[in-house]
């Protein structure tokens, strides 16, 4: 059964804001990768990646609060936690980086039925 997504909210400039945040997010990932190769500051890359990811997630949740209960939304929480751990546990950052990268590819390119699958029922339903 397909779920209708017509209840998603929008605002003027949302696409451009998301584009700017995604650009910052990719820059953060590049900084993370460079730091893991010894050419940069791990915490700066982690903070930029975490902050831009959190901002994109906040916009997604505002636009579609049900996103949190879907595979993709829960996956974002896991990725944010893993990036935060990179800054707190730099000795594990390389392994965490590859885990985040693999999880990101899976969640980004999986079929919509997987990404938007409900992990738990919405509030008020049993």
Jmol script that loads the backbone (N, CA, C; Angstrom):
load data "model"
ATOM      1  N   UNK A   1       0.841  -1.176   0.000  1.00  0.00           N
ATOM      2  CA  UNK A   1       0.000   0.000   0.000  1.00  0.00           C
ATOM      3  C   UNK A   1       0.889   1.244   0.000  1.00  0.00           C
ATOM      4  N   UNK A   2       0.667   2.127  -0.922  1.00  0.00           N
ATOM      5  CA  UNK A   2       1.450   3.362  -1.007  1.00  0.00           C
ATOM      6  C   UNK A   2       0.882   4.407  -0.059  1.00  0.00           C
ATOM      7  N   UNK A   3       1.782   5.160   0.545  1.00  0.00           N
ATOM      8  CA  UNK A   3       1.391   6.203   1.479  1.00  0.00           C
ATOM      9  C   UNK A   3       1.410   7.546   0.763  1.00  0.00           C
ATOM     10  N   UNK A   4       0.325   8.296   0.898  1.00  0.00           N
ATOM     11  CA  UNK A   4       0.255   9.624   0.277  1.00  0.00           C
ATOM     12  C   UNK A   4       1.190  10.574   1.017  1.00  0.00           C
ATOM     13  N   UNK A   5       1.917  11.405   0.262  1.00  0.00           N
ATOM     14  CA  UNK A   5       2.846  12.350   0.873  1.00  0.00           C
ATOM     15  C   UNK A   5       2.432  13.800   0.585  1.00  0.00           C
ATOM     16  N   UNK A   6       1.129  13.987   0.323  1.00  0.00           N
ATOM     17  CA  UNK A   6       0.681  15.337  -0.018  1.00  0.00           C
ATOM     18  C   UNK A   6       0.584  16.259   1.187  1.00  0.00           C
ATOM     19  N   UNK A   7       0.785  15.758   2.388  1.00  0.00           N
ATOM     20  CA  UNK A   7       0.685  16.590   3.586  1.00  0.00           C
ATOM     21  C   UNK A   7       2.020  17.237   3.955  1.00  0.00           C
ATOM     22  N   UNK A   8       3.010  17.160   3.089  1.00  0.00           N
ATOM     23  CA  UNK A   8       4.317  17.735   3.361  1.00  0.00           C
ATOM     24  C   UNK A   8       4.244  19.261   3.252  1.00  0.00           C
ATOM     25  N   UNK A   9       4.743  19.952   4.277  1.00  0.00           N
ATOM     26  CA  UNK A   9       4.705  21.419   4.294  1.00  0.00           C
ATOM     27  C   UNK A   9       5.903  21.978   3.525  1.00  0.00           C
ATOM     28  N   UNK A  10       5.749  23.217   3.091  1.00  0.00           N
ATOM     29  CA  UNK A  10       6.786  23.874   2.305  1.00  0.00           C
ATOM     30  C   UNK A  10       6.845  25.346   2.714  1.00  0.00           C
ATOM     31  N   UNK A  11       7.906  26.029   2.348  1.00  0.00           N
ATOM     32  CA  UNK A  11       8.004  27.474   2.549  1.00  0.00           C
ATOM     33  C   UNK A  11       8.865  28.048   1.437  1.00  0.00           C
ATOM     34  N   UNK A  12       8.689  29.327   1.102  1.00  0.00           N
ATOM     35  CA  UNK A  12       9.491  29.936   0.039  1.00  0.00           C
ATOM     36  C   UNK A  12      10.980  29.877   0.399  1.00  0.00           C
ATOM     37  N   UNK A  13      11.765  29.436  -0.545  1.00  0.00           N
ATOM     38  CA  UNK A  13      13.204  29.353  -0.340  1.00  0.00           C
ATOM     39  C   UNK A  13      13.679  28.050   0.280  1.00  0.00           C
ATOM     40  N   UNK A  14      12.764  27.140   0.563  1.00  0.00           N
ATOM     41  CA  UNK A  14      13.139  25.874   1.197  1.00  0.00           C
ATOM     42  C   UNK A  14      14.143  25.095   0.338  1.00  0.00           C
ATOM     43  N   UNK A  15      13.895  25.029  -0.943  1.00  0.00           N
ATOM     44  CA  UNK A  15      14.797  24.286  -1.827  1.00  0.00           C
ATOM     45  C   UNK A  15      16.203  24.882  -1.782  1.00  0.00           C
ATOM     46  N   UNK A  16      16.306  26.226  -1.822  1.00  0.00           N
ATOM     47  CA  UNK A  16      17.619  26.871  -1.831  1.00  0.00           C
ATOM     48  C   UNK A  16      18.317  26.730  -0.483  1.00  0.00           C
ATOM     49  N   UNK A  17      17.551  26.795   0.588  1.00  0.00           N
ATOM     50  CA  UNK A  17      18.133  26.586   1.915  1.00  0.00           C
ATOM     51  C   UNK A  17      18.676  25.161   2.029  1.00  0.00           C
ATOM     52  N   UNK A  18      17.897  24.188   1.575  1.00  0.00           N
ATOM     53  CA  UNK A  18      18.365  22.803   1.595  1.00  0.00           C
ATOM     54  C   UNK A  18      19.607  22.623   0.725  1.00  0.00           C
ATOM     55  N   UNK A  19      19.640  23.295  -0.408  1.00  0.00           N
ATOM     56  CA  UNK A  19      20.805  23.217  -1.292  1.00  0.00           C
ATOM     57  C   UNK A  19      22.048  23.782  -0.598  1.00  0.00           C
ATOM     58  N   UNK A  20      21.889  24.916   0.074  1.00  0.00           N
ATOM     59  CA  UNK A  20      23.019  25.515   0.803  1.00  0.00           C
ATOM     60  C   UNK A  20      23.473  24.601   1.942  1.00  0.00           C
ATOM     61  N   UNK A  21      22.526  24.033   2.674  1.00  0.00           N
ATOM     62  CA  UNK A  21      22.876  23.128   3.770  1.00  0.00           C
ATOM     63  C   UNK A  21      23.545  21.860   3.252  1.00  0.00           C
ATOM     64  N   UNK A  22      23.050  21.330   2.146  1.00  0.00           N
ATOM     65  CA  UNK A  22      23.648  20.121   1.567  1.00  0.00           C
ATOM     66  C   UNK A  22      25.081  20.409   1.106  1.00  0.00           C
ATOM     67  N   UNK A  23      25.307  21.595   0.558  1.00  0.00           N
ATOM     68  CA  UNK A  23      26.654  21.985   0.143  1.00  0.00           C
ATOM     69  C   UNK A  23      27.580  22.060   1.353  1.00  0.00           C
ATOM     70  N   UNK A  24      27.111  22.684   2.429  1.00  0.00           N
ATOM     71  CA  UNK A  24      27.899  22.752   3.663  1.00  0.00           C
ATOM     72  C   UNK A  24      28.149  21.343   4.206  1.00  0.00           C
ATOM     73  N   UNK A  25      27.150  20.489   4.099  1.00  0.00           N
ATOM     74  CA  UNK A  25      27.265  19.113   4.583  1.00  0.00           C
ATOM     75  C   UNK A  25      28.351  18.352   3.821  1.00  0.00           C
ATOM     76  N   UNK A  26      28.343  18.500   2.507  1.00  0.00           N
ATOM     77  CA  UNK A  26      29.376  17.847   1.696  1.00  0.00           C
ATOM     78  C   UNK A  26      30.761  18.408   2.004  1.00  0.00           C
ATOM     79  N   UNK A  27      30.843  19.725   2.228  1.00  0.00           N
ATOM     80  CA  UNK A  27      32.124  20.325   2.602  1.00  0.00           C
ATOM     81  C   UNK A  27      32.603  19.747   3.934  1.00  0.00           C
ATOM     82  N   UNK A  28      31.684  19.559   4.865  1.00  0.00           N
ATOM     83  CA  UNK A  28      32.039  18.953   6.142  1.00  0.00           C
ATOM     84  C   UNK A  28      32.560  17.542   5.975  1.00  0.00           C
ATOM     85  N   UNK A  29      31.926  16.781   5.076  1.00  0.00           N
ATOM     86  CA  UNK A  29      32.387  15.416   4.817  1.00  0.00           C
ATOM     87  C   UNK A  29      33.777  15.404   4.197  1.00  0.00           C
ATOM     88  N   UNK A  30      34.032  16.354   3.310  1.00  0.00           N
ATOM     89  CA  UNK A  30      35.372  16.453   2.716  1.00  0.00           C
ATOM     90  C   UNK A  30      36.391  16.794   3.803  1.00  0.00           C
ATOM     91  N   UNK A  31      36.051  17.725   4.688  1.00  0.00           N
ATOM     92  CA  UNK A  31      36.949  18.068   5.795  1.00  0.00           C
ATOM     93  C   UNK A  31      37.199  16.863   6.704  1.00  0.00           C
ATOM     94  N   UNK A  32      36.148  16.100   6.956  1.00  0.00           N
ATOM     95  CA  UNK A  32      36.310  14.884   7.758  1.00  0.00           C
ATOM     96  C   UNK A  32      37.275  13.914   7.083  1.00  0.00           C
ATOM     97  N   UNK A  33      37.043  13.659   5.806  1.00  0.00           N
ATOM     98  CA  UNK A  33      37.915  12.752   5.061  1.00  0.00           C
ATOM     99  C   UNK A  33      39.352  13.236   5.044  1.00  0.00           C
ATOM    100  N   UNK A  34      39.538  14.533   4.829  1.00  0.00           N
ATOM    101  CA  UNK A  34      40.891  15.099   4.816  1.00  0.00           C
ATOM    102  C   UNK A  34      41.548  14.934   6.181  1.00  0.00           C
ATOM    103  N   UNK A  35      40.797  15.187   7.242  1.00  0.00           N
ATOM    104  CA  UNK A  35      41.347  15.039   8.590  1.00  0.00           C
ATOM    105  C   UNK A  35      41.754  13.600   8.859  1.00  0.00           C
ATOM    106  N   UNK A  36      40.956  12.659   8.367  1.00  0.00           N
ATOM    107  CA  UNK A  36      41.287  11.252   8.575  1.00  0.00           C
ATOM    108  C   UNK A  36      42.532  10.837   7.802  1.00  0.00           C
ATOM    109  N   UNK A  37      42.873  11.614   6.779  1.00  0.00           N
ATOM    110  CA  UNK A  37      44.101  11.371   6.019  1.00  0.00           C
ATOM    111  C   UNK A  37      45.252  12.224   6.546  1.00  0.00           C
ATOM    112  N   UNK A  38      45.005  12.958   7.630  1.00  0.00           N
ATOM    113  CA  UNK A  38      46.061  13.738   8.262  1.00  0.00           C
ATOM    114  C   UNK A  38      46.201  15.157   7.779  1.00  0.00           C
ATOM    115  N   UNK A  39      45.216  15.676   7.060  1.00  0.00           N
ATOM    116  CA  UNK A  39      45.332  17.027   6.506  1.00  0.00           C
ATOM    117  C   UNK A  39      44.158  17.897   6.936  1.00  0.00           C
ATOM    118  N   UNK A  40      43.929  18.037   8.218  1.00  0.00           N
ATOM    119  CA  UNK A  40      42.846  18.898   8.647  1.00  0.00           C
ATOM    120  C   UNK A  40      42.434  18.597  10.074  1.00  0.00           C
ATOM    121  N   UNK A  41      41.451  19.343  10.518  1.00  0.00           N
ATOM    122  CA  UNK A  41      40.960  19.238  11.889  1.00  0.00           C
ATOM    123  C   UNK A  41      39.687  18.400  11.911  1.00  0.00           C
ATOM    124  N   UNK A  42      39.736  17.267  12.599  1.00  0.00           N
ATOM    125  CA  UNK A  42      38.606  16.345  12.672  1.00  0.00           C
ATOM    126  C   UNK A  42      37.375  17.007  13.269  1.00  0.00           C
ATOM    127  N   UNK A  43      37.560  17.757  14.340  1.00  0.00           N
ATOM    128  CA  UNK A  43      36.393  18.353  15.009  1.00  0.00           C
ATOM    129  C   UNK A  43      35.692  19.383  14.138  1.00  0.00           C
ATOM    130  N   UNK A  44      36.434  20.155  13.366  1.00  0.00           N
ATOM    131  CA  UNK A  44      35.799  21.139  12.472  1.00  0.00           C
ATOM    132  C   UNK A  44      34.920  20.439  11.439  1.00  0.00           C
ATOM    133  N   UNK A  45      35.457  19.398  10.827  1.00  0.00           N
ATOM    134  CA  UNK A  45      34.678  18.647   9.844  1.00  0.00           C
ATOM    135  C   UNK A  45      33.470  17.989  10.466  1.00  0.00           C
ATOM    136  N   UNK A  46      33.665  17.417  11.659  1.00  0.00           N
ATOM    137  CA  UNK A  46      32.549  16.756  12.349  1.00  0.00           C
ATOM    138  C   UNK A  46      31.470  17.770  12.720  1.00  0.00           C
ATOM    139  N   UNK A  47      31.887  18.942  13.215  1.00  0.00           N
ATOM    140  CA  UNK A  47      30.900  19.959  13.607  1.00  0.00           C
ATOM    141  C   UNK A  47      30.124  20.495  12.406  1.00  0.00           C
ATOM    142  N   UNK A  48      30.812  20.742  11.289  1.00  0.00           N
ATOM    143  CA  UNK A  48      30.123  21.223  10.098  1.00  0.00           C
ATOM    144  C   UNK A  48      29.171  20.156   9.559  1.00  0.00           C
ATOM    145  N   UNK A  49      29.621  18.913   9.535  1.00  0.00           N
ATOM    146  CA  UNK A  49      28.773  17.821   9.064  1.00  0.00           C
ATOM    147  C   UNK A  49      27.572  17.645   9.985  1.00  0.00           C
ATOM    148  N   UNK A  50      27.825  17.632  11.287  1.00  0.00           N
ATOM    149  CA  UNK A  50      26.757  17.452  12.269  1.00  0.00           C
ATOM    150  C   UNK A  50      25.760  18.607  12.221  1.00  0.00           C
ATOM    151  N   UNK A  51      26.268  19.835  12.235  1.00  0.00           N
ATOM    152  CA  UNK A  51      25.386  21.003  12.254  1.00  0.00           C
ATOM    153  C   UNK A  51      24.517  21.119  11.012  1.00  0.00           C
ATOM    154  N   UNK A  52      25.116  20.926   9.846  1.00  0.00           N
ATOM    155  CA  UNK A  52      24.335  21.012   8.607  1.00  0.00           C
ATOM    156  C   UNK A  52      23.365  19.841   8.504  1.00  0.00           C
ATOM    157  N   UNK A  53      23.785  18.663   8.949  1.00  0.00           N
ATOM    158  CA  UNK A  53      22.887  17.501   8.936  1.00  0.00           C
ATOM    159  C   UNK A  53      21.709  17.701   9.868  1.00  0.00           C
ATOM    160  N   UNK A  54      21.978  18.247  11.052  1.00  0.00           N
ATOM    161  CA  UNK A  54      20.912  18.514  12.012  1.00  0.00           C
ATOM    162  C   UNK A  54      19.933  19.551  11.456  1.00  0.00           C
ATOM    163  N   UNK A  55      20.446  20.583  10.813  1.00  0.00           N
ATOM    164  CA  UNK A  55      19.576  21.611  10.223  1.00  0.00           C
ATOM    165  C   UNK A  55      18.695  21.025   9.114  1.00  0.00           C
ATOM    166  N   UNK A  56      19.290  20.186   8.242  1.00  0.00           N
ATOM    167  CA  UNK A  56      18.484  19.548   7.183  1.00  0.00           C
ATOM    168  C   UNK A  56      17.422  18.644   7.791  1.00  0.00           C
ATOM    169  N   UNK A  57      17.792  17.921   8.841  1.00  0.00           N
ATOM    170  CA  UNK A  57      16.841  17.029   9.498  1.00  0.00           C
ATOM    171  C   UNK A  57      15.702  17.828  10.127  1.00  0.00           C
ATOM    172  N   UNK A  58      16.022  18.966  10.745  1.00  0.00           N
ATOM    173  CA  UNK A  58      14.987  19.814  11.348  1.00  0.00           C
ATOM    174  C   UNK A  58      13.997  20.309  10.293  1.00  0.00           C
ATOM    175  N   UNK A  59      14.499  20.696   9.140  1.00  0.00           N
ATOM    176  CA  UNK A  59      13.610  21.136   8.054  1.00  0.00           C
ATOM    177  C   UNK A  59      12.736  19.978   7.590  1.00  0.00           C
ATOM    178  N   UNK A  60      13.338  18.799   7.439  1.00  0.00           N
ATOM    179  CA  UNK A  60      12.569  17.618   7.030  1.00  0.00           C
ATOM    180  C   UNK A  60      11.476  17.289   8.038  1.00  0.00           C
ATOM    181  N   UNK A  61      11.795  17.390   9.326  1.00  0.00           N
ATOM    182  CA  UNK A  61      10.795  17.102  10.360  1.00  0.00           C
ATOM    183  C   UNK A  61       9.689  18.143  10.376  1.00  0.00           C
ATOM    184  N   UNK A  62      10.038  19.398  10.170  1.00  0.00           N
ATOM    185  CA  UNK A  62       9.011  20.438  10.104  1.00  0.00           C
ATOM    186  C   UNK A  62       8.094  20.175   8.916  1.00  0.00           C
ATOM    187  N   UNK A  63       8.696  19.851   7.780  1.00  0.00           N
ATOM    188  CA  UNK A  63       7.920  19.630   6.558  1.00  0.00           C
ATOM    189  C   UNK A  63       7.051  18.382   6.663  1.00  0.00           C
ATOM    190  N   UNK A  64       7.556  17.356   7.344  1.00  0.00           N
ATOM    191  CA  UNK A  64       6.842  16.082   7.430  1.00  0.00           C
ATOM    192  C   UNK A  64       7.183  15.432   8.772  1.00  0.00           C
ATOM    193  N   UNK A  65       6.429  15.739   9.841  1.00  0.00           N
ATOM    194  CA  UNK A  65       6.726  15.173  11.159  1.00  0.00           C
ATOM    195  C   UNK A  65       6.755  13.641  11.176  1.00  0.00           C
ATOM    196  N   UNK A  66       6.045  13.000  10.255  1.00  0.00           N
ATOM    197  CA  UNK A  66       6.040  11.532  10.193  1.00  0.00           C
ATOM    198  C   UNK A  66       7.401  10.976   9.774  1.00  0.00           C
ATOM    199  N   UNK A  67       8.274  11.827   9.234  1.00  0.00           N
ATOM    200  CA  UNK A  67       9.599  11.401   8.777  1.00  0.00           C
ATOM    201  C   UNK A  67      10.398  10.722   9.893  1.00  0.00           C
ATOM    202  N   UNK A  68      10.211  11.178  11.123  1.00  0.00           N
ATOM    203  CA  UNK A  68      10.951  10.628  12.256  1.00  0.00           C
ATOM    204  C   UNK A  68      10.661   9.142  12.453  1.00  0.00           C
ATOM    205  N   UNK A  69       9.444   8.711  12.167  1.00  0.00           N
ATOM    206  CA  UNK A  69       9.066   7.320  12.360  1.00  0.00           C
ATOM    207  C   UNK A  69       9.371   6.417  11.183  1.00  0.00           C
ATOM    208  N   UNK A  70       9.990   6.972  10.150  1.00  0.00           N
ATOM    209  CA  UNK A  70      10.333   6.188   8.958  1.00  0.00           C
ATOM    210  C   UNK A  70      11.782   5.719   9.039  1.00  0.00           C
ATOM    211  N   UNK A  71      12.109   4.716   8.242  1.00  0.00           N
ATOM    212  CA  UNK A  71      13.474   4.196   8.200  1.00  0.00           C
ATOM    213  C   UNK A  71      14.476   5.314   7.936  1.00  0.00           C
ATOM    214  N   UNK A  72      14.197   6.170   6.965  1.00  0.00           N
ATOM    215  CA  UNK A  72      15.135   7.249   6.615  1.00  0.00           C
ATOM    216  C   UNK A  72      15.328   8.218   7.778  1.00  0.00           C
ATOM    217  N   UNK A  73      14.256   8.596   8.451  1.00  0.00           N
ATOM    218  CA  UNK A  73      14.363   9.524   9.573  1.00  0.00           C
ATOM    219  C   UNK A  73      15.131   8.938  10.743  1.00  0.00           C
ATOM    220  N   UNK A  74      14.839   7.695  11.081  1.00  0.00           N
ATOM    221  CA  UNK A  74      15.569   7.028  12.162  1.00  0.00           C
ATOM    222  C   UNK A  74      17.040   6.860  11.780  1.00  0.00           C
ATOM    223  N   UNK A  75      17.287   6.584  10.502  1.00  0.00           N
ATOM    224  CA  UNK A  75      18.659   6.443  10.031  1.00  0.00           C
ATOM    225  C   UNK A  75      19.446   7.732  10.183  1.00  0.00           C
ATOM    226  N   UNK A  76      18.789   8.859   9.986  1.00  0.00           N
ATOM    227  CA  UNK A  76      19.462  10.154  10.148  1.00  0.00           C
ATOM    228  C   UNK A  76      19.874  10.355  11.608  1.00  0.00           C
ATOM    229  N   UNK A  77      19.002   9.969  12.531  1.00  0.00           N
ATOM    230  CA  UNK A  77      19.372  10.075  13.949  1.00  0.00           C
ATOM    231  C   UNK A  77      20.608   9.230  14.248  1.00  0.00           C
ATOM    232  N   UNK A  78      20.665   8.037  13.683  1.00  0.00           N
ATOM    233  CA  UNK A  78      21.829   7.165  13.878  1.00  0.00           C
ATOM    234  C   UNK A  78      23.076   7.817  13.291  1.00  0.00           C
ATOM    235  N   UNK A  79      22.959   8.371  12.074  1.00  0.00           N
ATOM    236  CA  UNK A  79      24.115   9.014  11.437  1.00  0.00           C
ATOM    237  C   UNK A  79      24.587  10.221  12.239  1.00  0.00           C
ATOM    238  N   UNK A  80      23.666  11.036  12.746  1.00  0.00           N
ATOM    239  CA  UNK A  80      24.054  12.191  13.564  1.00  0.00           C
ATOM    240  C   UNK A  80      24.792  11.735  14.818  1.00  0.00           C
ATOM    241  N   UNK A  81      24.312  10.680  15.443  1.00  0.00           N
ATOM    242  CA  UNK A  81      24.985  10.157  16.634  1.00  0.00           C
ATOM    243  C   UNK A  81      26.396   9.665  16.287  1.00  0.00           C
ATOM    244  N   UNK A  82      26.538   8.991  15.161  1.00  0.00           N
ATOM    245  CA  UNK A  82      27.854   8.483  14.762  1.00  0.00           C
ATOM    246  C   UNK A  82      28.819   9.617  14.456  1.00  0.00           C
ATOM    247  N   UNK A  83      28.342  10.684  13.805  1.00  0.00           N
ATOM    248  CA  UNK A  83      29.214  11.835  13.525  1.00  0.00           C
ATOM    249  C   UNK A  83      29.610  12.516  14.836  1.00  0.00           C
ATOM    250  N   UNK A  84      28.676  12.626  15.764  1.00  0.00           N
ATOM    251  CA  UNK A  84      29.005  13.181  17.072  1.00  0.00           C
ATOM    252  C   UNK A  84      30.076  12.355  17.773  1.00  0.00           C
ATOM    253  N   UNK A  85      29.976  11.035  17.646  1.00  0.00           N
ATOM    254  CA  UNK A  85      30.988  10.159  18.240  1.00  0.00           C
ATOM    255  C   UNK A  85      32.357  10.361  17.614  1.00  0.00           C
ATOM    256  N   UNK A  86      32.393  10.730  16.335  1.00  0.00           N
ATOM    257  CA  UNK A  86      33.687  10.987  15.689  1.00  0.00           C
ATOM    258  C   UNK A  86      34.440  12.099  16.411  1.00  0.00           C
ATOM    259  N   UNK A  87      33.719  13.137  16.794  1.00  0.00           N
ATOM    260  CA  UNK A  87      34.356  14.258  17.493  1.00  0.00           C
ATOM    261  C   UNK A  87      34.752  13.869  18.911  1.00  0.00           C
ATOM    262  N   UNK A  88      33.955  13.018  19.546  1.00  0.00           N
ATOM    263  CA  UNK A  88      34.233  12.623  20.926  1.00  0.00           C
ATOM    264  C   UNK A  88      35.252  11.498  21.034  1.00  0.00           C
ATOM    265  N   UNK A  89      35.281  10.623  20.022  1.00  0.00           N
ATOM    266  CA  UNK A  89      36.184   9.468  20.039  1.00  0.00           C
ATOM    267  C   UNK A  89      37.019   9.444  18.764  1.00  0.00           C
ATOM    268  N   UNK A  90      37.958  10.387  18.629  1.00  0.00           N
ATOM    269  CA  UNK A  90      38.717  10.485  17.381  1.00  0.00           C
ATOM    270  C   UNK A  90      39.494   9.220  17.025  1.00  0.00           C
ATOM    271  N   UNK A  91      39.814   8.399  18.004  1.00  0.00           N
ATOM    272  CA  UNK A  91      40.537   7.162  17.706  1.00  0.00           C
ATOM    273  C   UNK A  91      39.682   6.156  16.929  1.00  0.00           C
ATOM    274  N   UNK A  92      38.361   6.344  16.935  1.00  0.00           N
ATOM    275  CA  UNK A  92      37.441   5.472  16.191  1.00  0.00           C
ATOM    276  C   UNK A  92      36.838   6.181  14.973  1.00  0.00           C
ATOM    277  N   UNK A  93      37.304   7.375  14.690  1.00  0.00           N
ATOM    278  CA  UNK A  93      36.692   8.201  13.652  1.00  0.00           C
ATOM    279  C   UNK A  93      36.726   7.560  12.268  1.00  0.00           C
ATOM    280  N   UNK A  94      37.811   6.900  11.917  1.00  0.00           N
ATOM    281  CA  UNK A  94      37.909   6.304  10.586  1.00  0.00           C
ATOM    282  C   UNK A  94      36.846   5.224  10.384  1.00  0.00           C
ATOM    283  N   UNK A  95      36.700   4.345  11.349  1.00  0.00           N
ATOM    284  CA  UNK A  95      35.674   3.302  11.256  1.00  0.00           C
ATOM    285  C   UNK A  95      34.279   3.915  11.228  1.00  0.00           C
ATOM    286  N   UNK A  96      34.060   4.907  12.075  1.00  0.00           N
ATOM    287  CA  UNK A  96      32.754   5.573  12.114  1.00  0.00           C
ATOM    288  C   UNK A  96      32.464   6.290  10.801  1.00  0.00           C
ATOM    289  N   UNK A  97      33.485   6.911  10.215  1.00  0.00           N
ATOM    290  CA  UNK A  97      33.326   7.610   8.936  1.00  0.00           C
ATOM    291  C   UNK A  97      32.809   6.642   7.867  1.00  0.00           C
ATOM    292  N   UNK A  98      33.446   5.465   7.754  1.00  0.00           N
ATOM    293  CA  UNK A  98      33.033   4.499   6.731  1.00  0.00           C
ATOM    294  C   UNK A  98      31.650   3.935   7.023  1.00  0.00           C
ATOM    295  N   UNK A  99      31.319   3.778   8.283  1.00  0.00           N
ATOM    296  CA  UNK A  99      29.982   3.315   8.648  1.00  0.00           C
ATOM    297  C   UNK A  99      28.927   4.348   8.246  1.00  0.00           C
ATOM    298  N   UNK A 100      29.198   5.612   8.526  1.00  0.00           N
ATOM    299  CA  UNK A 100      28.275   6.685   8.141  1.00  0.00           C
ATOM    300  C   UNK A 100      28.139   6.749   6.621  1.00  0.00           C
ATOM    301  N   UNK A 101      29.257   6.634   5.922  1.00  0.00           N
ATOM    302  CA  UNK A 101      29.223   6.676   4.459  1.00  0.00           C
ATOM    303  C   UNK A 101      28.377   5.536   3.891  1.00  0.00           C
ATOM    304  N   UNK A 102      28.576   4.327   4.395  1.00  0.00           N
ATOM    305  CA  UNK A 102      27.804   3.175   3.917  1.00  0.00           C
ATOM    306  C   UNK A 102      26.327   3.327   4.251  1.00  0.00           C
ATOM    307  N   UNK A 103      26.023   3.770   5.460  1.00  0.00           N
ATOM    308  CA  UNK A 103      24.632   3.976   5.865  1.00  0.00           C
ATOM    309  C   UNK A 103      23.967   5.063   5.015  1.00  0.00           C
ATOM    310  N   UNK A 104      24.724   6.114   4.720  1.00  0.00           N
ATOM    311  CA  UNK A 104      24.197   7.200   3.882  1.00  0.00           C
ATOM    312  C   UNK A 104      23.855   6.708   2.484  1.00  0.00           C
ATOM    313  N   UNK A 105      24.742   5.920   1.905  1.00  0.00           N
ATOM    314  CA  UNK A 105      24.480   5.379   0.565  1.00  0.00           C
ATOM    315  C   UNK A 105      23.257   4.479   0.577  1.00  0.00           C
ATOM    316  N   UNK A 106      23.155   3.631   1.585  1.00  0.00           N
ATOM    317  CA  UNK A 106      21.998   2.745   1.691  1.00  0.00           C
ATOM    318  C   UNK A 106      20.696   3.530   1.793  1.00  0.00           C
ATOM    319  N   UNK A 107      20.670   4.496   2.710  1.00  0.00           N
ATOM    320  CA  UNK A 107      19.432   5.250   2.926  1.00  0.00           C
ATOM    321  C   UNK A 107      19.087   6.167   1.754  1.00  0.00           C
ATOM    322  N   UNK A 108      20.089   6.658   1.057  1.00  0.00           N
ATOM    323  CA  UNK A 108      19.835   7.567  -0.066  1.00  0.00           C
ATOM    324  C   UNK A 108      19.356   6.849  -1.317  1.00  0.00           C
ATOM    325  N   UNK A 109      19.834   5.637  -1.517  1.00  0.00           N
ATOM    326  CA  UNK A 109      19.577   4.962  -2.789  1.00  0.00           C
ATOM    327  C   UNK A 109      18.680   3.746  -2.674  1.00  0.00           C
ATOM    328  N   UNK A 110      18.207   3.454  -1.485  1.00  0.00           N
ATOM    329  CA  UNK A 110      17.267   2.344  -1.313  1.00  0.00           C
ATOM    330  C   UNK A 110      15.921   2.732  -1.933  1.00  0.00           C
ATOM    331  N   UNK A 111      15.106   1.757  -2.300  1.00  0.00           N
ATOM    332  CA  UNK A 111      13.779   2.059  -2.831  1.00  0.00           C
ATOM    333  C   UNK A 111      12.947   2.851  -1.813  1.00  0.00           C
ATOM    334  N   UNK A 112      12.066   3.680  -2.336  1.00  0.00           N
ATOM    335  CA  UNK A 112      11.211   4.505  -1.484  1.00  0.00           C
ATOM    336  C   UNK A 112      10.422   3.689  -0.473  1.00  0.00           C
ATOM    337  N   UNK A 113       9.987   2.495  -0.861  1.00  0.00           N
ATOM    338  CA  UNK A 113       9.222   1.651   0.060  1.00  0.00           C
ATOM    339  C   UNK A 113      10.045   1.295   1.296  1.00  0.00           C
ATOM    340  N   UNK A 114      11.359   1.182   1.152  1.00  0.00           N
ATOM    341  CA  UNK A 114      12.238   0.913   2.289  1.00  0.00           C
ATOM    342  C   UNK A 114      12.491   2.195   3.081  1.00  0.00           C
ATOM    343  N   UNK A 115      12.846   3.273   2.384  1.00  0.00           N
ATOM    344  CA  UNK A 115      13.180   4.533   3.063  1.00  0.00           C
ATOM    345  C   UNK A 115      12.001   5.088   3.855  1.00  0.00           C
ATOM    346  N   UNK A 116      10.791   4.930   3.320  1.00  0.00           N
ATOM    347  CA  UNK A 116       9.601   5.527   3.955  1.00  0.00           C
ATOM    348  C   UNK A 116       8.786   4.523   4.749  1.00  0.00           C
ATOM    349  N   UNK A 117       9.336   3.337   4.986  1.00  0.00           N
ATOM    350  CA  UNK A 117       8.642   2.320   5.787  1.00  0.00           C
ATOM    351  C   UNK A 117       8.509   2.823   7.218  1.00  0.00           C
ATOM    352  N   UNK A 118       7.318   2.669   7.781  1.00  0.00           N
ATOM    353  CA  UNK A 118       7.063   3.067   9.167  1.00  0.00           C
ATOM    354  C   UNK A 118       7.718   2.067  10.106  1.00  0.00           C
ATOM    355  N   UNK A 119       8.510   2.552  11.032  1.00  0.00           N
ATOM    356  CA  UNK A 119       9.166   1.680  12.009  1.00  0.00           C
ATOM    357  C   UNK A 119       8.296   1.449  13.236  1.00  0.00           C
ATOM    358  N   UNK A 120       7.436   2.410  13.527  1.00  0.00           N
ATOM    359  CA  UNK A 120       6.475   2.279  14.628  1.00  0.00           C
ATOM    360  C   UNK A 120       5.255   3.080  14.246  1.00  0.00           C
ATOM    361  N   UNK A 121       4.111   2.724  14.809  1.00  0.00           N
ATOM    362  CA  UNK A 121       2.884   3.436  14.430  1.00  0.00           C
ATOM    363  C   UNK A 121       2.914   4.880  14.917  1.00  0.00           C
ATOM    364  N   UNK A 122       2.225   5.770  14.181  1.00  0.00           N
ATOM    365  CA  UNK A 122       2.142   7.169  14.620  1.00  0.00           C
ATOM    366  C   UNK A 122       1.445   7.272  15.967  1.00  0.00           C
ATOM    367  N   UNK A 123       1.691   8.356  16.675  1.00  0.00           N
ATOM    368  CA  UNK A 123       1.060   8.581  17.978  1.00  0.00           C
ATOM    369  C   UNK A 123      -0.452   8.523  17.839  1.00  0.00           C
ATOM    370  N   UNK A 124      -1.120   7.894  18.792  1.00  0.00           N
ATOM    371  CA  UNK A 124      -2.569   7.815  18.762  1.00  0.00           C
ATOM    372  C   UNK A 124      -3.088   6.576  18.074  1.00  0.00           C
ATOM    373  N   UNK A 125      -2.192   5.805  17.490  1.00  0.00           N
ATOM    374  CA  UNK A 125      -2.620   4.562  16.833  1.00  0.00           C
ATOM    375  C   UNK A 125      -1.961   3.397  17.548  1.00  0.00           C
ATOM    376  N   UNK A 126      -2.576   2.243  17.492  1.00  0.00           N
ATOM    377  CA  UNK A 126      -2.009   1.085  18.161  1.00  0.00           C
ATOM    378  C   UNK A 126      -1.912  -0.035  17.279  1.00  0.00           C
TER     379      UNK A 126
END
end "model"
wireframe off; spacefill off
backbone 0.3
color backbone group
